[in-house]
Amino acid sequence: MAFPKTKEQLVALGYKMQRQSVCRGPKCARMIEWWLTPRGKNMPLDPDTCQPHWTTCPDMESFRRANEVPERGKK
């Protein structure tokens, strides 16, 4: 299933908009929206494109969790 493309689709699937803030990434500093997923997790979204911010942030590597399993072939 593809990720929803509109805020209306997100709401229909049970996502809830929580707040807006600015990305803390030193190269980014773009406005983001924080949404609560149906599973209770916080997720940053780009307000204009409704995409998860980690897919567009130039600083995404700096936000990786230490316990995340790297993608196959990457360390």
PDB file of N, CA, C and O in Angstrom:
ATOM      1  N   MET A   1       0.838  -1.181   0.000  1.00  0.00           N
ATOM      2  CA  MET A   1       0.000   0.000   0.000  1.00  0.00           C
ATOM      3  C   MET A   1       0.889   1.253   0.000  1.00  0.00           C
ATOM      4  O   MET A   1       1.823   1.352   0.796  1.00  0.00           O
ATOM      5  N   ALA A   2       0.605   2.177  -0.865  1.00  0.00           N
ATOM      6  CA  ALA A   2       1.377   3.420  -0.963  1.00  0.00           C
ATOM      7  C   ALA A   2       1.028   4.351   0.193  1.00  0.00           C
ATOM      8  O   ALA A   2      -0.075   4.313   0.739  1.00  0.00           O
ATOM      9  N   PHE A   3       1.987   5.179   0.546  1.00  0.00           N
ATOM     10  CA  PHE A   3       1.762   6.149   1.608  1.00  0.00           C
ATOM     11  C   PHE A   3       0.738   7.181   1.122  1.00  0.00           C
ATOM     12  O   PHE A   3       0.786   7.579  -0.042  1.00  0.00           O
ATOM     13  N   PRO A   4      -0.181   7.621   1.980  1.00  0.00           N
ATOM     14  CA  PRO A   4      -1.186   8.617   1.574  1.00  0.00           C
ATOM     15  C   PRO A   4      -0.539   9.882   1.014  1.00  0.00           C
ATOM     16  O   PRO A   4       0.530  10.292   1.463  1.00  0.00           O
ATOM     17  N   LYS A   5      -1.191  10.489   0.038  1.00  0.00           N
ATOM     18  CA  LYS A   5      -0.633  11.669  -0.632  1.00  0.00           C
ATOM     19  C   LYS A   5      -1.262  12.986  -0.182  1.00  0.00           C
ATOM     20  O   LYS A   5      -0.767  14.056  -0.533  1.00  0.00           O
ATOM     21  N   THR A   6      -2.339  12.920   0.585  1.00  0.00           N
ATOM     22  CA  THR A   6      -2.988  14.145   1.046  1.00  0.00           C
ATOM     23  C   THR A   6      -3.244  14.062   2.545  1.00  0.00           C
ATOM     24  O   THR A   6      -3.279  12.978   3.128  1.00  0.00           O
ATOM     25  N   LYS A   7      -3.422  15.222   3.150  1.00  0.00           N
ATOM     26  CA  LYS A   7      -3.735  15.268   4.574  1.00  0.00           C
ATOM     27  C   LYS A   7      -5.102  14.652   4.853  1.00  0.00           C
ATOM     28  O   LYS A   7      -5.310  14.040   5.901  1.00  0.00           O
ATOM     29  N   GLU A   8      -6.022  14.813   3.923  1.00  0.00           N
ATOM     30  CA  GLU A   8      -7.347  14.221   4.078  1.00  0.00           C
ATOM     31  C   GLU A   8      -7.250  12.695   4.137  1.00  0.00           C
ATOM     32  O   GLU A   8      -7.945  12.056   4.927  1.00  0.00           O
ATOM     33  N   GLN A   9      -6.388  12.115   3.303  1.00  0.00           N
ATOM     34  CA  GLN A   9      -6.191  10.665   3.324  1.00  0.00           C
ATOM     35  C   GLN A   9      -5.549  10.222   4.641  1.00  0.00           C
ATOM     36  O   GLN A   9      -5.915   9.186   5.197  1.00  0.00           O
ATOM     37  N   LEU A  10      -4.603  11.002   5.130  1.00  0.00           N
ATOM     38  CA  LEU A  10      -3.974  10.673   6.417  1.00  0.00           C
ATOM     39  C   LEU A  10      -5.019  10.636   7.531  1.00  0.00           C
ATOM     40  O   LEU A  10      -5.059   9.691   8.318  1.00  0.00           O
ATOM     41  N   VAL A  11      -5.855  11.658   7.592  1.00  0.00           N
ATOM     42  CA  VAL A  11      -6.882  11.734   8.636  1.00  0.00           C
ATOM     43  C   VAL A  11      -7.857  10.564   8.511  1.00  0.00           C
ATOM     44  O   VAL A  11      -8.253   9.974   9.516  1.00  0.00           O
ATOM     45  N   ALA A  12      -8.241  10.232   7.284  1.00  0.00           N
ATOM     46  CA  ALA A  12      -9.171   9.120   7.070  1.00  0.00           C
ATOM     47  C   ALA A  12      -8.586   7.790   7.538  1.00  0.00           C
ATOM     48  O   ALA A  12      -9.322   6.882   7.923  1.00  0.00           O
ATOM     49  N   LEU A  13      -7.249   7.681   7.502  1.00  0.00           N
ATOM     50  CA  LEU A  13      -6.585   6.450   7.941  1.00  0.00           C
ATOM     51  C   LEU A  13      -6.251   6.451   9.429  1.00  0.00           C
ATOM     52  O   LEU A  13      -5.676   5.487   9.935  1.00  0.00           O
ATOM     53  N   GLY A  14      -6.606   7.526  10.137  1.00  0.00           N
ATOM     54  CA  GLY A  14      -6.399   7.567  11.582  1.00  0.00           C
ATOM     55  C   GLY A  14      -5.189   8.348  12.050  1.00  0.00           C
ATOM     56  O   GLY A  14      -4.877   8.332  13.241  1.00  0.00           O
ATOM     57  N   TYR A  15      -4.495   9.034  11.149  1.00  0.00           N
ATOM     58  CA  TYR A  15      -3.377   9.893  11.545  1.00  0.00           C
ATOM     59  C   TYR A  15      -3.936  11.191  12.140  1.00  0.00           C
ATOM     60  O   TYR A  15      -5.002  11.657  11.740  1.00  0.00           O
ATOM     61  N   LYS A  16      -3.204  11.764  13.095  1.00  0.00           N
ATOM     62  CA  LYS A  16      -3.654  13.010  13.729  1.00  0.00           C
ATOM     63  C   LYS A  16      -2.520  14.021  13.724  1.00  0.00           C
ATOM     64  O   LYS A  16      -1.416  13.728  14.181  1.00  0.00           O
ATOM     65  N   MET A  17      -2.798  15.215  13.204  1.00  0.00           N
ATOM     66  CA  MET A  17      -1.815  16.287  13.190  1.00  0.00           C
ATOM     67  C   MET A  17      -1.637  16.798  14.604  1.00  0.00           C
ATOM     68  O   MET A  17      -2.620  17.102  15.279  1.00  0.00           O
ATOM     69  N   GLN A  18      -0.378  16.899  15.070  1.00  0.00           N
ATOM     70  CA  GLN A  18      -0.094  17.306  16.441  1.00  0.00           C
ATOM     71  C   GLN A  18       0.399  18.745  16.536  1.00  0.00           C
ATOM     72  O   GLN A  18      -0.145  19.548  17.294  1.00  0.00           O
ATOM     73  N   ARG A  19       1.442  19.067  15.754  1.00  0.00           N
ATOM     74  CA  ARG A  19       2.046  20.405  15.867  1.00  0.00           C
ATOM     75  C   ARG A  19       2.964  20.644  14.675  1.00  0.00           C
ATOM     76  O   ARG A  19       3.226  19.741  13.881  1.00  0.00           O
ATOM     77  N   GLN A  20       3.448  21.877  14.568  1.00  0.00           N
ATOM     78  CA  GLN A  20       4.462  22.228  13.578  1.00  0.00           C
ATOM     79  C   GLN A  20       5.735  22.615  14.312  1.00  0.00           C
ATOM     80  O   GLN A  20       5.692  23.112  15.438  1.00  0.00           O
ATOM     81  N   SER A  21       6.860  22.383  13.668  1.00  0.00           N
ATOM     82  CA  SER A  21       8.146  22.809  14.215  1.00  0.00           C
ATOM     83  C   SER A  21       9.128  22.954  13.061  1.00  0.00           C
ATOM     84  O   SER A  21       8.773  22.783  11.895  1.00  0.00           O
ATOM     85  N   VAL A  22      10.351  23.267  13.405  1.00  0.00           N
ATOM     86  CA  VAL A  22      11.402  23.405  12.411  1.00  0.00           C
ATOM     87  C   VAL A  22      12.357  22.234  12.576  1.00  0.00           C
ATOM     88  O   VAL A  22      12.705  21.873  13.701  1.00  0.00           O
ATOM     89  N   CYS A  23      12.781  21.642  11.478  1.00  0.00           N
ATOM     90  CA  CYS A  23      13.750  20.544  11.519  1.00  0.00           C
ATOM     91  C   CYS A  23      15.030  21.034  12.179  1.00  0.00           C
ATOM     92  O   CYS A  23      15.500  22.135  11.892  1.00  0.00           O
ATOM     93  N   ARG A  24      15.591  20.220  13.060  1.00  0.00           N
ATOM     94  CA  ARG A  24      16.812  20.599  13.782  1.00  0.00           C
ATOM     95  C   ARG A  24      18.081  20.334  12.989  1.00  0.00           C
ATOM     96  O   ARG A  24      19.176  20.655  13.452  1.00  0.00           O
ATOM     97  N   GLY A  25      17.954  19.760  11.815  1.00  0.00           N
ATOM     98  CA  GLY A  25      19.129  19.468  11.000  1.00  0.00           C
ATOM     99  C   GLY A  25      19.854  20.743  10.607  1.00  0.00           C
ATOM    100  O   GLY A  25      19.217  21.715  10.202  1.00  0.00           O
ATOM    101  N   PRO A  26      21.190  20.755  10.720  1.00  0.00           N
ATOM    102  CA  PRO A  26      21.945  21.973  10.431  1.00  0.00           C
ATOM    103  C   PRO A  26      21.859  22.426   8.978  1.00  0.00           C
ATOM    104  O   PRO A  26      21.974  23.620   8.700  1.00  0.00           O
ATOM    105  N   LYS A  27      21.661  21.498   8.052  1.00  0.00           N
ATOM    106  CA  LYS A  27      21.557  21.878   6.635  1.00  0.00           C
ATOM    107  C   LYS A  27      20.110  22.085   6.206  1.00  0.00           C
ATOM    108  O   LYS A  27      19.863  22.632   5.131  1.00  0.00           O
ATOM    109  N   CYS A  28      19.172  21.670   7.006  1.00  0.00           N
ATOM    110  CA  CYS A  28      17.768  21.666   6.604  1.00  0.00           C
ATOM    111  C   CYS A  28      17.002  22.874   7.136  1.00  0.00           C
ATOM    112  O   CYS A  28      16.753  23.831   6.403  1.00  0.00           O
ATOM    113  N   ALA A  29      16.633  22.823   8.401  1.00  0.00           N
ATOM    114  CA  ALA A  29      15.880  23.891   9.073  1.00  0.00           C
ATOM    115  C   ALA A  29      14.568  24.237   8.375  1.00  0.00           C
ATOM    116  O   ALA A  29      14.117  25.381   8.439  1.00  0.00           O
ATOM    117  N   ARG A  30      13.949  23.254   7.705  1.00  0.00           N
ATOM    118  CA  ARG A  30      12.646  23.478   7.060  1.00  0.00           C
ATOM    119  C   ARG A  30      11.508  23.249   8.057  1.00  0.00           C
ATOM    120  O   ARG A  30      11.673  22.541   9.051  1.00  0.00           O
ATOM    121  N   MET A  31      10.376  23.844   7.784  1.00  0.00           N
ATOM    122  CA  MET A  31       9.183  23.637   8.588  1.00  0.00           C
ATOM    123  C   MET A  31       8.679  22.204   8.369  1.00  0.00           C
ATOM    124  O   MET A  31       8.623  21.722   7.238  1.00  0.00           O
ATOM    125  N   ILE A  32       8.316  21.536   9.459  1.00  0.00           N
ATOM    126  CA  ILE A  32       7.744  20.198   9.385  1.00  0.00           C
ATOM    127  C   ILE A  32       6.494  20.140  10.248  1.00  0.00           C
ATOM    128  O   ILE A  32       6.311  20.947  11.159  1.00  0.00           O
ATOM    129  N   GLU A  33       5.644  19.180   9.948  1.00  0.00           N
ATOM    130  CA  GLU A  33       4.461  18.905  10.764  1.00  0.00           C
ATOM    131  C   GLU A  33       4.661  17.557  11.433  1.00  0.00           C
ATOM    132  O   GLU A  33       5.146  16.612  10.809  1.00  0.00           O
ATOM    133  N   TRP A  34       4.288  17.468  12.698  1.00  0.00           N
ATOM    134  CA  TRP A  34       4.359  16.211  13.435  1.00  0.00           C
ATOM    135  C   TRP A  34       2.974  15.589  13.476  1.00  0.00           C
ATOM    136  O   TRP A  34       2.013  16.216  13.921  1.00  0.00           O
ATOM    137  N   TRP A  35       2.883  14.362  13.013  1.00  0.00           N
ATOM    138  CA  TRP A  35       1.629  13.618  12.987  1.00  0.00           C
ATOM    139  C   TRP A  35       1.762  12.400  13.888  1.00  0.00           C
ATOM    140  O   TRP A  35       2.834  11.803  13.989  1.00  0.00           O
ATOM    141  N   LEU A  36       0.678  12.041  14.531  1.00  0.00           N
ATOM    142  CA  LEU A  36       0.605  10.830  15.333  1.00  0.00           C
ATOM    143  C   LEU A  36       0.028   9.739  14.441  1.00  0.00           C
ATOM    144  O   LEU A  36      -1.061   9.895  13.889  1.00  0.00           O
ATOM    145  N   THR A  37       0.758   8.633  14.299  1.00  0.00           N
ATOM    146  CA  THR A  37       0.290   7.542  13.442  1.00  0.00           C
ATOM    147  C   THR A  37      -0.793   6.737  14.162  1.00  0.00           C
ATOM    148  O   THR A  37      -0.963   6.876  15.373  1.00  0.00           O
ATOM    149  N   PRO A  38      -1.520   5.906  13.434  1.00  0.00           N
ATOM    150  CA  PRO A  38      -2.522   5.055  14.092  1.00  0.00           C
ATOM    151  C   PRO A  38      -1.914   4.123  15.145  1.00  0.00           C
ATOM    152  O   PRO A  38      -2.622   3.654  16.036  1.00  0.00           O
ATOM    153  N   ARG A  39      -0.616   3.853  15.048  1.00  0.00           N
ATOM    154  CA  ARG A  39       0.061   3.000  16.038  1.00  0.00           C
ATOM    155  C   ARG A  39       0.650   3.791  17.192  1.00  0.00           C
ATOM    156  O   ARG A  39       1.334   3.229  18.046  1.00  0.00           O
ATOM    157  N   GLY A  40       0.387   5.110  17.224  1.00  0.00           N
ATOM    158  CA  GLY A  40       0.835   5.929  18.341  1.00  0.00           C
ATOM    159  C   GLY A  40       2.253   6.448  18.233  1.00  0.00           C
ATOM    160  O   GLY A  40       2.810   6.905  19.231  1.00  0.00           O
ATOM    161  N   LYS A  41       2.854   6.394  17.059  1.00  0.00           N
ATOM    162  CA  LYS A  41       4.220   6.893  16.852  1.00  0.00           C
ATOM    163  C   LYS A  41       4.179   8.300  16.273  1.00  0.00           C
ATOM    164  O   LYS A  41       3.266   8.635  15.518  1.00  0.00           O
ATOM    165  N   ASN A  42       5.157   9.119  16.620  1.00  0.00           N
ATOM    166  CA  ASN A  42       5.280  10.454  16.041  1.00  0.00           C
ATOM    167  C   ASN A  42       6.009  10.359  14.712  1.00  0.00           C
ATOM    168  O   ASN A  42       7.009   9.652  14.590  1.00  0.00           O
ATOM    169  N   MET A  43       5.499  11.079  13.710  1.00  0.00           N
ATOM    170  CA  MET A  43       6.098  11.038  12.385  1.00  0.00           C
ATOM    171  C   MET A  43       6.170  12.447  11.817  1.00  0.00           C
ATOM    172  O   MET A  43       5.155  13.140  11.744  1.00  0.00           O
ATOM    173  N   PRO A  44       7.390  12.886  11.406  1.00  0.00           N
ATOM    174  CA  PRO A  44       7.511  14.206  10.791  1.00  0.00           C
ATOM    175  C   PRO A  44       7.136  14.152   9.314  1.00  0.00           C
ATOM    176  O   PRO A  44       7.565  13.255   8.588  1.00  0.00           O
ATOM    177  N   LEU A  45       6.335  15.117   8.877  1.00  0.00           N
ATOM    178  CA  LEU A  45       5.936  15.201   7.469  1.00  0.00           C
ATOM    179  C   LEU A  45       6.277  16.572   6.914  1.00  0.00           C
ATOM    180  O   LEU A  45       6.237  17.577   7.625  1.00  0.00           O
ATOM    181  N   ASP A  46       6.613  16.595   5.629  1.00  0.00           N
ATOM    182  CA  ASP A  46       6.776  17.868   4.931  1.00  0.00           C
ATOM    183  C   ASP A  46       5.376  18.409   4.665  1.00  0.00           C
ATOM    184  O   ASP A  46       4.564  17.710   4.058  1.00  0.00           O
ATOM    185  N   PRO A  47       5.066  19.623   5.095  1.00  0.00           N
ATOM    186  CA  PRO A  47       3.709  20.149   4.949  1.00  0.00           C
ATOM    187  C   PRO A  47       3.247  20.311   3.499  1.00  0.00           C
ATOM    188  O   PRO A  47       2.066  20.129   3.202  1.00  0.00           O
ATOM    189  N   ASP A  48       4.158  20.647   2.606  1.00  0.00           N
ATOM    190  CA  ASP A  48       3.767  20.894   1.216  1.00  0.00           C
ATOM    191  C   ASP A  48       3.496  19.617   0.435  1.00  0.00           C
ATOM    192  O   ASP A  48       2.553  19.550  -0.353  1.00  0.00           O
ATOM    193  N   THR A  49       4.331  18.600   0.657  1.00  0.00           N
ATOM    194  CA  THR A  49       4.231  17.384  -0.152  1.00  0.00           C
ATOM    195  C   THR A  49       3.565  16.227   0.563  1.00  0.00           C
ATOM    196  O   THR A  49       3.202  15.234  -0.067  1.00  0.00           O
ATOM    197  N   CYS A  50       3.401  16.342   1.876  1.00  0.00           N
ATOM    198  CA  CYS A  50       2.796  15.276   2.688  1.00  0.00           C
ATOM    199  C   CYS A  50       3.633  13.989   2.626  1.00  0.00           C
ATOM    200  O   CYS A  50       3.090  12.886   2.687  1.00  0.00           O
ATOM    201  N   GLN A  51       4.945  14.139   2.505  1.00  0.00           N
ATOM    202  CA  GLN A  51       5.868  13.008   2.521  1.00  0.00           C
ATOM    203  C   GLN A  51       6.550  12.952   3.879  1.00  0.00           C
ATOM    204  O   GLN A  51       6.739  13.989   4.516  1.00  0.00           O
ATOM    205  N   PRO A  52       6.924  11.749   4.337  1.00  0.00           N
ATOM    206  CA  PRO A  52       7.714  11.684   5.562  1.00  0.00           C
ATOM    207  C   PRO A  52       8.980  12.521   5.388  1.00  0.00           C
ATOM    208  O   PRO A  52       9.671  12.400   4.376  1.00  0.00           O
ATOM    209  N   HIS A  53       9.282  13.364   6.363  1.00  0.00           N
ATOM    210  CA  HIS A  53      10.393  14.294   6.229  1.00  0.00           C
ATOM    211  C   HIS A  53      11.734  13.590   6.070  1.00  0.00           C
ATOM    212  O   HIS A  53      12.639  14.122   5.427  1.00  0.00           O
ATOM    213  N   TRP A  54      11.872  12.400   6.649  1.00  0.00           N
ATOM    214  CA  TRP A  54      13.156  11.709   6.541  1.00  0.00           C
ATOM    215  C   TRP A  54      13.487  11.326   5.098  1.00  0.00           C
ATOM    216  O   TRP A  54      14.642  11.017   4.803  1.00  0.00           O
ATOM    217  N   THR A  55      12.508  11.338   4.194  1.00  0.00           N
ATOM    218  CA  THR A  55      12.791  11.034   2.783  1.00  0.00           C
ATOM    219  C   THR A  55      13.336  12.236   2.028  1.00  0.00           C
ATOM    220  O   THR A  55      13.898  12.071   0.945  1.00  0.00           O
ATOM    221  N   THR A  56      13.187  13.440   2.566  1.00  0.00           N
ATOM    222  CA  THR A  56      13.622  14.651   1.871  1.00  0.00           C
ATOM    223  C   THR A  56      14.677  15.449   2.632  1.00  0.00           C
ATOM    224  O   THR A  56      15.282  16.356   2.061  1.00  0.00           O
ATOM    225  N   CYS A  57      14.909  15.140   3.883  1.00  0.00           N
ATOM    226  CA  CYS A  57      15.819  15.925   4.723  1.00  0.00           C
ATOM    227  C   CYS A  57      17.275  15.671   4.331  1.00  0.00           C
ATOM    228  O   CYS A  57      17.694  14.516   4.256  1.00  0.00           O
ATOM    229  N   PRO A  58      18.055  16.731   4.081  1.00  0.00           N
ATOM    230  CA  PRO A  58      19.467  16.535   3.758  1.00  0.00           C
ATOM    231  C   PRO A  58      20.282  16.037   4.960  1.00  0.00           C
ATOM    232  O   PRO A  58      21.425  15.610   4.796  1.00  0.00           O
ATOM    233  N   ASP A  59      19.711  16.088   6.147  1.00  0.00           N
ATOM    234  CA  ASP A  59      20.395  15.639   7.364  1.00  0.00           C
ATOM    235  C   ASP A  59      19.854  14.316   7.893  1.00  0.00           C
ATOM    236  O   ASP A  59      20.050  14.003   9.067  1.00  0.00           O
ATOM    237  N   MET A  60      19.182  13.536   7.060  1.00  0.00           N
ATOM    238  CA  MET A  60      18.500  12.348   7.565  1.00  0.00           C
ATOM    239  C   MET A  60      19.428  11.355   8.262  1.00  0.00           C
ATOM    240  O   MET A  60      19.000  10.688   9.204  1.00  0.00           O
ATOM    241  N   GLU A  61      20.672  11.238   7.834  1.00  0.00           N
ATOM    242  CA  GLU A  61      21.598  10.309   8.487  1.00  0.00           C
ATOM    243  C   GLU A  61      21.877  10.702   9.936  1.00  0.00           C
ATOM    244  O   GLU A  61      22.129   9.833  10.771  1.00  0.00           O
ATOM    245  N   SER A  62      21.835  11.980  10.242  1.00  0.00           N
ATOM    246  CA  SER A  62      22.125  12.418  11.610  1.00  0.00           C
ATOM    247  C   SER A  62      20.990  12.081  12.574  1.00  0.00           C
ATOM    248  O   SER A  62      21.176  12.155  13.788  1.00  0.00           O
ATOM    249  N   PHE A  63      19.826  11.715  12.060  1.00  0.00           N
ATOM    250  CA  PHE A  63      18.688  11.390  12.922  1.00  0.00           C
ATOM    251  C   PHE A  63      18.469   9.890  13.071  1.00  0.00           C
ATOM    252  O   PHE A  63      17.540   9.480  13.766  1.00  0.00           O
ATOM    253  N   ARG A  64      19.293   9.063  12.444  1.00  0.00           N
ATOM    254  CA  ARG A  64      19.137   7.611  12.550  1.00  0.00           C
ATOM    255  C   ARG A  64      19.332   7.182  13.996  1.00  0.00           C
ATOM    256  O   ARG A  64      20.203   7.695  14.698  1.00  0.00           O
ATOM    257  N   ARG A  65      18.533   6.263  14.419  1.00  0.00           N
ATOM    258  CA  ARG A  65      18.668   5.723  15.771  1.00  0.00           C
ATOM    259  C   ARG A  65      19.855   4.778  15.814  1.00  0.00           C
ATOM    260  O   ARG A  65      20.139   4.086  14.836  1.00  0.00           O
ATOM    261  N   ALA A  66      20.539   4.748  16.927  1.00  0.00           N
ATOM    262  CA  ALA A  66      21.728   3.914  17.071  1.00  0.00           C
ATOM    263  C   ALA A  66      21.411   2.429  16.930  1.00  0.00           C
ATOM    264  O   ALA A  66      22.272   1.662  16.498  1.00  0.00           O
ATOM    265  N   ASN A  67      20.199   2.003  17.283  1.00  0.00           N
ATOM    266  CA  ASN A  67      19.852   0.584  17.240  1.00  0.00           C
ATOM    267  C   ASN A  67      19.158   0.172  15.948  1.00  0.00           C
ATOM    268  O   ASN A  67      18.701  -0.965  15.840  1.00  0.00           O
ATOM    269  N   GLU A  68      19.067   1.068  14.966  1.00  0.00           N
ATOM    270  CA  GLU A  68      18.447   0.701  13.698  1.00  0.00           C
ATOM    271  C   GLU A  68      19.333  -0.268  12.943  1.00  0.00           C
ATOM    272  O   GLU A  68      20.557  -0.139  12.942  1.00  0.00           O
ATOM    273  N   VAL A  69      18.710  -1.227  12.310  1.00  0.00           N
ATOM    274  CA  VAL A  69      19.442  -2.174  11.478  1.00  0.00           C
ATOM    275  C   VAL A  69      19.719  -1.500  10.143  1.00  0.00           C
ATOM    276  O   VAL A  69      18.781  -1.030   9.499  1.00  0.00           O
ATOM    277  N   PRO A  70      20.983  -1.435   9.697  1.00  0.00           N
ATOM    278  CA  PRO A  70      21.270  -0.804   8.410  1.00  0.00           C
ATOM    279  C   PRO A  70      20.671  -1.586   7.263  1.00  0.00           C
ATOM    280  O   PRO A  70      20.449  -2.792   7.370  1.00  0.00           O
ATOM    281  N   GLU A  71      20.408  -0.893   6.157  1.00  0.00           N
ATOM    282  CA  GLU A  71      19.892  -1.564   4.970  1.00  0.00           C
ATOM    283  C   GLU A  71      20.898  -2.590   4.503  1.00  0.00           C
ATOM    284  O   GLU A  71      22.095  -2.468   4.761  1.00  0.00           O
ATOM    285  N   ARG A  72      20.402  -3.605   3.814  1.00  0.00           N
ATOM    286  CA  ARG A  72      21.260  -4.667   3.307  1.00  0.00           C
ATOM    287  C   ARG A  72      22.384  -4.068   2.455  1.00  0.00           C
ATOM    288  O   ARG A  72      22.124  -3.255   1.568  1.00  0.00           O
ATOM    289  N   GLY A  73      23.603  -4.461   2.718  1.00  0.00           N
ATOM    290  CA  GLY A  73      24.745  -3.982   1.960  1.00  0.00           C
ATOM    291  C   GLY A  73      25.335  -2.688   2.472  1.00  0.00           C
ATOM    292  O   GLY A  73      26.338  -2.219   1.934  1.00  0.00           O
ATOM    293  N   LYS A  74      24.731  -2.082   3.517  1.00  0.00           N
ATOM    294  CA  LYS A  74      25.237  -0.828   4.086  1.00  0.00           C
ATOM    295  C   LYS A  74      25.637  -1.076   5.539  1.00  0.00           C
ATOM    296  O   LYS A  74      25.071  -1.934   6.216  1.00  0.00           O
ATOM    297  N   LYS A  75      26.604  -0.326   5.993  1.00  0.00           N
ATOM    298  CA  LYS A  75      27.032  -0.436   7.396  1.00  0.00           C
ATOM    299  C   LYS A  75      27.065   0.890   8.046  1.00  0.00           C
ATOM    300  O   LYS A  75      27.402   0.990   9.226  1.00  0.00           O
TER     301      LYS A  75
END
